[in-house]
Amino acid sequence: MASQFFSSAGSNAVGTLMVDYLVKPIDRRIRYLFRFNQIVEDLRKKEKMLITSQTQLKEDVKEAKLQNREIEKDVEDWLTNAETVLQEAHNLEIRIQENRKCFSCCPNLCWRYWLSKEMDEKNVSITQLVDSSKFDRVGRRVSLPGIEFFTPKDLIASKSSVSALNEIMESLKDDAINMIGVWGMRGVGKTTLVHSVGNKAKESQLFDHVVMAVVSETPDIGKIQDKIADFLGLKLQKMTKEGKAAELWILLKSQKRVLIILDDICKELDLKDVGIPFGEDHRARGCKIIFTTRNKKVCDSMKCQSMIVLDVLDEQEAWSLLKLHARLENASPAIVKVAMEVARGCRGLPLAIVTLGKVLRGKSVNGWKLASHKLKSSRLMDIEYLGEEDKKMLTCILNN
């Protein structure tokens, strides 16, 4: 009995091997020759399936990028492979059409065999790609580079800005302080200062996230909300300002250490309207807020625990800044004399000094004299080599 069993089993095994190695290959070859049109249709169906999977994954990648996520390498590899396979399938389709025209009356069986074999192999590749098109994670969250917080290399630190920077950094380390107001006249350098604060806060890892948004005279709450979410690497799902505020509030409350910088607040801003938790809602290791304003009263109305004033440059600081941006190291004594008058005419405001220094760079003595004259007579709009935006800005900060 045992010998019969093993003999039978051996016969079955040999039979299976014979089918695998002899019958199936013959069957495939026959299929390549006589089911050519069916293989073409199979390829086209598989192509459509792959295109659908590719389109869906591209949408997922687009969504991940909007949320500032870094795309996983296996996802990128899949998309690259899919693009390659689809191009190869397209090339096969071209060859099919070309050869059909050549052999419409008398098919070339050799051509059909090899082309069918290529299509069959391509079907296998496409099936494998479609089956592997689902990913647990398309992109991963990464720390944003915070480019906006890099301080200009040619910045000259004034006594006032250094003092203010140190005072702000000390306030950020104080758990009793979560609202810091920085005030000073327009053009004094408040924005540059808080950029430096943001940079130092990131470098020293005081906070997990440092975000910044511009408020201005007519606040666009929706844009402010989107900017904060963008820095956090998130995308708000709600459409209304109120919905976004509620969503942002919850998101920020879930964060341990967040520094929010609001630049250029002109009047009291209700942080709840934006969705920023503050005070007892987010104490100590939670959300801290720095804002800049031209009006000290805003600091009072926003109930700041720390109010820091930024003063204008003194005369020597103003001259050093103008000399740097106008590149006056080797200027003639005549130009230097007039340039010093221009520096004084800028009233110690870094924004005015930098702007005029750049446009007057390389100008003749007469060019400098014209600028000095317009400054003294408050006719900045008449300086022809200034751009329109610069004219408006300088008029605004120097004629007030």
C-alpha positions in Angstrom: 0.0 0.0 0.0 2.7 2.4 0.9 4.6 1.8 -2.3 1.4 2.3 -4.3 0.8 5.6 -2.4 4.3 7.0 -3.1 4.1 5.8 -6.6 0.8 7.6 -7.1 2.1 10.8 -5.4 5.2 10.7 -7.5 3.2 10.3 -10.7 1.0 13.3 -9.6 4.0 15.5 -8.9 5.6 14.6 -12.2 2.3 15.3 -13.9 2.1 18.8 -12.3 5.6 19.6 -13.3 4.9 18.5 -16.8 1.9 20.8 -16.9 3.9 23.7 -15.5 6.9 23.3 -17.7 5.4 22.0 -20.9 1.6 22.5 -21.2 1.3 26.0 -19.7 4.0 27.6 -21.8 2.5 26.0 -24.9 -0.9 27.4 -23.9 0.6 30.9 -23.4 2.2 30.7 -26.8 -1.0 29.7 -28.5 -2.7 32.5 -26.6 -0.1 35.0 -27.9 -0.8 33.9 -31.5 -4.6 33.6 -31.5 -5.9 35.9 -28.7 -4.0 39.0 -29.8 -7.0 41.4 -29.8 -8.0 40.2 -26.3 -4.5 40.9 -25.0 -4.7 44.4 -26.5 -8.0 45.0 -24.7 -6.6 43.7 -21.5 -3.7 46.1 -21.7 -6.0 49.1 -22.4 -8.2 48.2 -19.4 -5.1 47.9 -17.1 -3.8 51.2 -18.4 -7.1 52.9 -17.4 -6.9 51.3 -14.0 -3.3 52.6 -13.5 -4.2 56.1 -14.7 -7.0 56.2 -12.1 -4.6 55.1 -9.4 -2.0 57.6 -10.5 -4.5 60.5 -10.6 -5.7 59.7 -7.1 -2.2 59.5 -5.7 -1.2 62.7 -7.4 -4.2 64.4 -5.7 -3.1 63.0 -2.3 0.4 64.3 -3.0 -0.9 67.7 -3.9 -3.0 67.8 -0.7 0.1 66.8 1.4 2.2 69.5 -0.2 -0.5 72.1 0.7 0.0 71.0 4.3 3.8 71.4 4.0 4.4 67.7 4.3 7.5 66.0 2.8 6.4 63.3 0.3 7.5 59.8 1.2 10.2 58.3 -1.1 8.2 55.2 -1.9 5.3 57.4 -3.1 7.7 59.3 -5.3 9.2 56.1 -6.6 5.7 54.7 -7.4 4.7 57.8 -9.4 8.0 57.6 -11.3 7.5 53.9 -12.1 3.9 54.5 -13.1 4.9 57.3 -15.5 7.5 55.0 -17.0 5.2 52.0 -17.4 2.4 54.2 -18.9 4.9 55.6 -21.4 6.0 52.1 -22.4 2.4 51.0 -22.8 1.7 54.0 -25.0 4.7 53.1 -27.1 3.3 49.6 -27.5 0.0 51.0 -28.6 1.8 53.0 -31.3 3.5 49.9 -32.5 0.2 48.0 -32.5 -1.5 50.6 -34.7 1.5 50.8 -37.1 1.8 47.1 -37.6 -1.9 46.6 -37.9 -1.8 48.8 -41.0 1.1 46.8 -42.4 -0.4 43.4 -41.9 -4.2 44.1 -42.1 -4.6 41.6 -45.0 -2.0 39.0 -44.0 -1.1 38.9 -40.3 2.5 38.2 -39.4 2.3 35.5 -36.7 5.8 36.1 -35.5 5.1 39.8 -35.0 1.9 38.9 -33.2 3.6 36.5 -30.9 6.4 38.8 -29.7 4.1 41.9 -29.4 1.5 39.8 -27.5 4.3 38.6 -25.2 5.4 42.2 -24.5 1.9 43.3 -23.8 1.3 40.3 -21.4 4.4 41.2 -19.5 3.4 44.9 -19.4 0.0 43.8 -18.0 1.8 42.0 -15.1 3.8 45.2 -14.4 0.7 47.4 -14.4 -1.2 45.0 -12.2 1.6 45.0 -9.6 1.6 48.8 -9.6 -2.2 49.1 -9.2 -2.1 46.6 -6.3 0.6 48.6 -4.6 -0.9 52.1 -5.1 -2.4 52.4 -1.6 0.0 53.9 1.0 -0.5 54.3 4.7 1.1 57.7 4.6 1.7 59.9 1.5 3.8 62.6 3.3 5.3 63.2 6.7 5.2 66.4 8.7 8.5 68.2 8.9 9.8 71.3 10.6 9.3 74.4 8.4 12.6 76.2 7.6 11.3 79.5 8.8 12.9 81.5 6.0 10.9 84.6 7.0 12.9 84.8 10.2 16.3 85.1 8.7 17.8 88.5 9.6 19.5 90.4 6.7 23.3 90.0 6.8 23.9 93.7 6.2 21.8 94.8 9.2 23.5 97.1 11.7 22.3 96.5 15.2 21.5 99.7 17.1 21.7 100.2 20.8 18.0 100.4 21.0 17.4 97.3 18.9 19.9 95.2 20.8 18.4 96.3 24.1 14.8 95.5 22.9 15.9 92.1 21.5 17.4 91.1 24.8 14.4 92.3 26.7 12.0 90.3 24.5 14.1 87.2 24.8 14.0 87.5 28.6 10.2 88.0 28.5 9.8 84.9 26.4 11.6 82.8 29.1 9.2 84.2 31.8 6.2 81.9 32.3 4.3 84.8 33.8 4.4 86.7 30.5 2.5 85.5 27.5 1.7 88.9 25.7 4.5 91.1 24.6 4.0 94.4 22.8 6.7 96.1 20.8 5.9 99.7 19.8 7.6 102.5 18.0 7.1 105.0 15.2 6.6 103.8 11.6 9.9 102.8 9.9 11.9 102.4 13.1 12.6 98.7 12.4 10.0 96.8 14.5 9.4 94.2 11.7 13.1 93.6 11.4 13.4 93.3 15.2 10.6 90.6 15.5 12.1 88.7 12.5 15.3 88.5 14.6 13.4 87.4 17.6 11.7 84.7 15.5 15.1 83.5 14.3 16.6 83.4 17.8 13.6 81.7 19.2 13.9 78.9 16.6 17.7 78.6 17.0 17.4 78.3 20.8 14.5 75.9 20.5 12.4 77.9 23.0 9.3 76.9 21.0 8.2 74.0 18.9 6.7 76.4 16.4 7.3 80.1 15.5 4.6 81.6 13.3 4.2 85.1 11.9 1.4 87.0 10.2 0.9 90.6 9.2 -2.2 92.4 10.6 -2.1 96.0 9.1 -4.7 98.7 9.3 -7.5 96.7 7.7 -7.0 93.1 9.1 -8.0 90.2 6.9 -8.8 87.7 9.6 -9.1 84.8 7.1 -5.6 85.4 5.7 -4.2 85.7 9.2 -5.8 82.4 10.1 -4.5 80.7 7.0 -1.0 82.1 7.5 -0.8 80.7 11.1 -2.1 77.3 9.9 0.5 77.3 7.1 3.4 77.9 9.5 2.1 75.0 11.6 2.0 72.7 8.5 -1.8 72.4 8.7 -4.7 73.1 6.4 -7.9 74.4 7.9 -11.0 72.6 6.8 -13.7 75.2 7.7 -14.6 77.9 5.2 -16.0 80.7 7.4 -13.9 83.0 9.7 -15.8 81.7 12.7 -15.3 78.1 11.7 -11.6 78.6 11.1 -11.3 80.4 14.5 -12.8 77.5 16.3 -10.6 75.0 14.5 -7.4 77.0 14.9 -8.2 77.5 18.6 -8.4 73.7 19.1 -5.2 73.1 17.1 -3.2 75.7 19.0 -4.4 74.5 22.4 -3.1 71.0 21.4 0.4 72.5 20.9 2.8 72.8 23.9 5.1 75.7 22.8 4.0 78.1 20.1 5.2 81.6 19.5 2.9 83.8 17.4 4.2 87.1 16.0 1.6 89.5 14.8 3.2 92.4 12.9 1.7 95.9 12.5 -1.4 95.9 14.7 -3.0 99.4 14.4 -5.8 99.0 16.8 -6.9 96.4 19.4 -7.3 93.0 17.9 -9.7 90.4 19.4 -7.5 87.3 19.4 -10.6 85.1 19.9 -11.8 86.3 16.5 -8.6 84.9 14.9 -8.6 81.7 17.0 -5.6 82.4 19.2 -5.8 81.1 22.8 -4.2 83.5 25.3 -4.0 84.4 28.9 -5.5 81.7 31.2 -6.6 79.8 28.1 -3.0 78.9 27.3 -0.7 79.6 30.2 2.9 79.0 30.8 4.4 76.5 28.3 1.6 77.2 25.8 1.0 80.0 23.4 3.0 83.2 23.7 2.3 86.3 21.5 4.4 89.1 20.3 2.9 92.0 18.4 4.2 95.2 16.9 2.3 98.5 16.8 2.9 102.2 16.3 0.6 103.1 19.1 1.4 102.5 22.8 -2.3 102.6 23.6 -2.7 99.3 21.7 -0.3 97.7 24.1 -2.4 98.9 27.0 -5.7 97.7 25.4 -4.2 94.3 24.6 -3.2 93.9 28.2 0.5 93.3 27.6 2.6 92.1 30.5 5.7 93.4 28.8 5.8 96.6 26.7 9.0 97.3 24.8 9.7 100.5 23.0 12.1 100.6 19.9 13.7 104.0 19.5 15.2 105.6 16.4 18.9 105.4 15.5 21.3 107.9 16.9 23.2 110.1 14.5 26.3 107.8 14.3 24.2 104.7 13.8 22.2 106.4 11.0 25.3 107.5 9.2 26.9 104.0 9.5 23.7 102.4 8.0 23.5 104.9 5.1 27.2 104.5 4.4 26.8 100.8 4.2 23.8 100.7 1.8 25.0 103.6 -0.4 28.5 102.1 -0.4 30.2 105.3 0.4 33.5 103.8 1.7 35.5 105.4 -1.1 33.2 108.4 -1.9 34.5 111.9 -2.4 34.4 114.4 0.4 31.8 116.4 -1.4 29.4 113.4 -1.6 30.1 112.4 2.0 29.2 115.9 3.2 25.8 115.9 1.4 25.2 112.2 2.3 25.5 113.1 6.0 22.8 115.7 5.5 20.6 113.0 3.9 21.2 110.7 6.9 20.1 113.4 9.3 17.1 114.1 7.1 16.0 110.4 7.6 15.3 111.2 11.3 17.0 108.0 12.5 14.5 105.7 10.7 16.2 102.6 9.4 13.6 102.0 6.7 14.1 105.4 5.2 17.9 105.2 5.4 18.1 101.8 3.7 15.7 102.8 0.9 17.5 106.1 0.1 20.9 104.6 0.5 20.1 102.0 -2.2 18.6 104.4 -4.7 21.4 106.9 -4.2 24.2 104.4 -4.6 26.5 105.5 -7.4 24.7 108.9 -7.9 26.7 112.1 -8.5 27.0 115.0 -6.0 24.0 116.7 -7.8 21.9 113.5 -7.3 22.7 113.6 -3.6 22.0 117.3 -3.3 18.6 116.9 -5.0 17.6 114.2 -2.5 18.8 116.3 0.4 16.8 119.3 -0.9 13.6 117.3 -1.3 14.0 115.8 2.1 14.3 119.2 3.7 11.3 120.6 1.8 9.2 117.5 2.4 8.8 116.9 -1.4 9.8 113.3 -1.6 7.3 112.6 -4.4 9.5 114.7 -6.7 12.6 112.4 -6.4 12.4 110.9 -9.9 14.6 107.9 -9.3 12.5 106.6 -6.5 9.9 104.0 -7.3 6.2 104.9 -6.6 5.9 102.5 -3.7 9.1 103.9 -2.1 7.9 107.5 -2.6 4.6 106.7 -0.8 6.4 104.9 2.0 9.0 107.6 2.6 6.3 110.3 2.4 4.3 108.4 5.0 7.0 107.8 7.5 9.0 111.1 7.1 6.2 113.6 6.7 4.2 112.7 9.8 
